[in-house]
Amino acid sequence: MARFAHTVSVAALDRGWFEEAAGALVDLLDASREGPGGSVVLADGRAVEGLRLLKGRHLRSGARYGEVPAAREGAGKTGTAAEAADGPAALVSGAGDSSATPSSVVLRAWRPSHSVEMESLVVEDGMSLKLGLRLSAPRRPRAVELSLSGHQPGGGSLYRFSGRGKADLAAWWAAVDRLPGAPPAARPPVSGWAVHRLAKARLTLTPRPADDGSWRITVALSVRGRWLLRPVGAVVLFFARGPLERGLREAAESAAAEWNTALAELTPLHGEALRAEIADALTDPDGSAAL
């Protein structure tokens, strides 16, 4: 087994603001409704940019959402009329463009006081990817769980993989609320597994507070071969150790830089101002309405 670890410094996120923002977003979506053409309309009458209800009833189990693809170049009036007649069903089936498979999200559960569950199926570059997400206590998020599986049709077991991950947000907040000199949490609040026929990998994130108020996050990756292939995997990992270690370090540093930049640009609004800002981001993400 090979293990790699790297620690980065990131700006701390205020828990109160995060939970207030999450609650405001959930409330805005919970009060939304289906509008003309499957659009999702907020309570103030504005439509959520790029999001359409393709199948089912809005915010009910089985509802399918996606983006409406742009009209095919040169399709002409006949194609446009046919797409309009077919309605959202054509978008789900991908009938509008046989060379592309539009991604969509299926809502499995919408219980804002308990949990939200959804899954997405995407076909890209010959790979079929299925992603599942479950958010516990959405108004004051306590945990996020992810599942991922992928395969290439007709590609055999070497083209199959799966993974699971969980972020225990309650444990995260407890870890960053410790004194700066205290030891890190015994169990990483964020962990994930990826499994392939040849190898298995585990990724963890363990935060701790720094003296300057920032967070120090240790990113750890362990990789090992599976079953009879462990000796072969050990040889591969011996030669791949350098690139893997460098890749982990660069990915962690890049993610930390993006996080710090995003937080530096964030205006800590509250109350109605925060709610209005989130609504604007949903309906006019480019800010074109203000121009």
C-alpha positions in Angstrom: 0.0 0.0 0.0 1.2 3.5 -0.8 0.1 6.5 1.3 0.5 10.2 0.4 -0.4 13.3 2.5 -0.2 17.0 2.0 -1.4 19.9 4.3 -2.8 23.2 3.0 -4.0 26.4 4.7 -7.4 27.8 3.8 -9.5 30.7 5.0 -12.1 29.6 7.6 -15.8 29.6 6.6 -18.2 31.0 9.2 -20.6 28.3 10.2 -23.5 30.6 11.0 -23.3 32.3 7.6 -23.0 28.9 5.8 -26.1 27.5 7.6 -28.1 30.7 7.0 -27.2 30.6 3.3 -28.1 26.9 3.0 -31.4 27.5 4.7 -32.2 30.5 2.4 -31.4 28.4 -0.7 -33.6 25.5 0.4 -36.5 27.9 1.3 -36.3 29.6 -2.1 -36.5 26.3 -3.9 -39.1 24.9 -1.7 -41.4 27.9 -2.5 -40.8 27.5 -6.2 -43.2 26.2 -8.8 -43.4 24.9 -12.3 -43.8 27.6 -14.9 -44.4 27.8 -18.7 -42.5 25.3 -20.7 -41.3 23.4 -17.6 -39.4 26.4 -16.2 -38.8 26.5 -12.5 -40.2 29.8 -11.1 -39.3 31.4 -7.8 -42.0 33.0 -5.6 -41.1 36.4 -7.0 -42.0 35.2 -10.5 -38.4 34.9 -11.9 -37.3 31.7 -13.6 -34.2 29.8 -12.5 -31.7 30.2 -15.3 -31.1 27.1 -17.4 -33.2 24.7 -15.3 -36.3 22.9 -16.7 -38.6 20.3 -15.4 -38.4 17.5 -18.0 -40.6 14.9 -16.5 -42.8 14.4 -13.5 -44.2 16.8 -10.9 -42.0 19.6 -9.5 -40.3 18.7 -6.2 -41.9 15.3 -6.1 -40.0 12.0 -6.1 -39.1 11.0 -9.7 -39.1 14.5 -11.1 -36.4 14.9 -13.7 -34.6 18.2 -14.3 -32.1 19.3 -16.9 -31.0 22.1 -19.2 -32.8 22.9 -22.4 -30.2 22.4 -25.2 -29.7 25.1 -27.8 -31.5 24.6 -31.0 -29.4 22.7 -33.6 -27.7 24.9 -36.1 -29.6 24.7 -39.3 -32.5 22.7 -37.9 -35.0 25.1 -39.4 -38.6 25.7 -38.6 -39.6 22.1 -39.1 -37.1 20.9 -36.4 -38.2 23.7 -34.0 -41.9 22.9 -34.4 -41.2 19.2 -33.9 -39.3 19.8 -30.7 -42.0 22.1 -29.5 -44.6 19.4 -30.2 -42.6 16.7 -28.5 -42.1 18.9 -25.4 -39.9 17.9 -22.5 -40.1 14.2 -23.4 -37.9 14.8 -26.4 -35.3 16.4 -24.2 -35.3 13.4 -21.9 -34.9 10.9 -24.7 -32.3 13.0 -26.5 -34.3 12.9 -29.7 -33.3 16.4 -30.6 -29.7 15.3 -31.1 -28.7 11.7 -31.5 -25.0 12.5 -31.2 -25.3 13.9 -27.7 -26.8 12.7 -24.5 -28.1 15.5 -22.3 -27.4 15.2 -18.7 -30.3 15.3 -16.2 -31.0 15.1 -12.5 -33.7 12.9 -11.0 -35.0 14.0 -7.6 -35.5 10.9 -5.3 -36.6 12.8 -2.2 -37.4 16.4 -1.3 -37.9 16.7 2.5 -36.3 20.0 3.5 -36.5 19.3 7.2 -35.0 15.8 6.8 -33.1 15.1 3.6 -32.8 15.7 -0.1 -31.7 12.9 -2.4 -31.0 13.1 -6.2 -29.1 11.2 -8.8 -27.7 11.9 -12.2 -26.8 9.8 -15.2 -24.3 11.2 -17.7 -22.8 9.7 -20.8 -19.7 11.3 -22.0 -16.8 10.2 -24.2 -18.2 6.6 -24.3 -18.3 6.4 -20.4 -21.6 6.0 -18.5 -21.5 7.8 -15.1 -24.1 7.6 -12.4 -23.8 10.0 -9.5 -25.9 10.0 -6.4 -26.1 12.7 -3.7 -27.9 12.8 -0.3 -28.0 15.9 1.9 -29.1 15.4 5.5 -31.0 18.2 7.3 -30.7 20.6 4.3 -31.7 23.7 6.1 -28.8 23.2 8.5 -26.7 20.7 6.7 -25.2 17.9 8.9 -23.9 15.5 6.3 -23.3 15.1 2.5 -23.1 11.6 1.0 -21.9 10.9 -2.5 -21.9 7.7 -4.6 -20.4 7.3 -8.0 -20.3 4.4 -10.5 -19.0 4.3 -14.0 -18.5 1.9 -16.9 -17.9 1.8 -20.6 -20.6 -0.3 -22.3 -18.9 -3.4 -23.8 -15.6 -2.5 -22.2 -15.4 -5.3 -19.6 -14.5 -5.2 -15.9 -11.4 -3.1 -16.5 -13.7 -0.2 -17.5 -15.8 -0.3 -14.4 -15.3 1.6 -11.1 -17.3 2.8 -8.2 -16.9 5.1 -5.2 -18.5 6.5 -2.2 -17.8 9.5 0.0 -19.2 11.2 3.0 -18.7 14.6 4.6 -19.8 14.7 8.3 -20.3 18.4 8.7 -21.1 18.1 12.4 -17.8 16.4 12.9 -16.1 19.0 10.7 -17.4 21.9 12.8 -16.4 20.1 16.0 -12.8 19.6 14.6 -12.3 23.3 13.6 -13.7 24.5 17.0 -10.9 22.9 18.9 -8.1 24.9 20.4 -5.3 25.5 17.8 -2.8 23.4 19.8 -5.2 20.5 20.2 -4.5 17.2 18.3 -6.5 16.7 15.1 -9.8 14.7 15.1 -9.2 10.9 15.5 -11.6 10.2 12.6 -11.5 12.3 9.4 -14.7 14.2 8.9 -14.5 13.7 5.2 -13.6 10.4 3.6 -14.1 8.6 0.3 -13.4 5.3 -1.3 -12.8 4.4 -5.0 -12.8 0.8 -6.1 -11.5 -0.7 -9.4 -10.7 -4.2 -10.4 -7.0 -3.5 -10.0 -6.8 -1.2 -7.1 -8.6 0.5 -4.2 -8.1 4.1 -3.0 -9.1 6.0 0.1 -9.1 9.8 0.4 -9.5 11.7 3.6 -9.6 15.4 4.7 -8.8 16.2 8.3 -9.0 19.9 9.4 -7.6 21.7 12.5 -7.6 25.3 13.4 -4.5 27.5 13.1 -3.3 30.2 15.4 -4.2 32.9 12.8 -7.8 31.8 12.6 -7.4 29.9 9.3 -7.9 26.1 8.8 -5.1 23.6 8.2 -6.4 20.7 6.2 -4.5 17.5 5.7 -5.3 15.6 2.5 -4.4 12.0 2.7 -4.5 9.4 -0.1 -3.9 5.7 0.2 -3.8 3.3 -2.7 -3.3 -0.5 -2.8 -3.8 -3.3 -5.2 -6.6 -5.9 -4.9 -6.5 -9.7 -4.5 -3.9 -11.6 -6.5 -2.9 -8.4 -8.3 -1.4 -6.8 -5.2 2.2 -7.7 -6.2 1.6 -6.2 -9.6 0.0 -3.1 -8.0 3.0 -2.8 -5.7 5.4 -2.6 -8.6 3.2 -0.1 -10.4 2.9 2.1 -7.3 6.6 2.0 -6.8 7.2 3.7 -10.2 4.1 5.9 -9.9 4.8 7.2 -6.4 6.4 10.4 -7.7 3.6 11.4 -10.1 0.9 10.5 -7.6 2.5 12.5 -4.8 3.1 15.4 -7.1 -0.5 15.2 -8.4 -2.0 15.1 -4.9 0.1 18.1 -3.9 -0.8 20.2 -6.9 -4.5 19.3 -6.7 -4.6 20.2 -3.0 -2.8 23.5 -3.5 -5.0 24.4 -6.5 -8.2 23.6 -4.6 -7.0 25.7 -1.6 -6.2 28.7 -3.8 -9.7 28.5 -5.5 -11.3 28.3 -2.0 -9.4 31.2 -0.7 -10.2 33.3 -3.8 -13.9 32.5 -3.6 -14.1 33.4 0.1 -12.1 36.6 -0.4 -14.7 37.7 -3.0 -17.6 36.7 -0.8 -19.7 39.4 0.8 -21.1 38.1 4.1 -24.7 39.3 3.7 -27.5 38.2 6.1 -31.2 38.2 6.3 -33.2 39.5 3.3 -30.0 40.8 1.6 -28.6 37.3 1.6 -31.9 35.8 0.4 -32.0 38.4 -2.5 -28.4 37.7 -3.4 -29.1 33.9 -3.7 -32.2 34.5 -5.7 -30.3 36.8 -8.1 -27.6 34.1 -8.5 -30.3 31.5 -9.4 -32.1 33.6 -11.9 -29.4 35.8 -13.3 -26.0 34.2 -12.7 -24.2 36.5 -15.2 -25.6 39.6 -13.7 -26.9 40.7 -17.1 -30.1 42.2 -15.6 -28.2 44.8 -13.7 -26.5 46.1 -16.9 
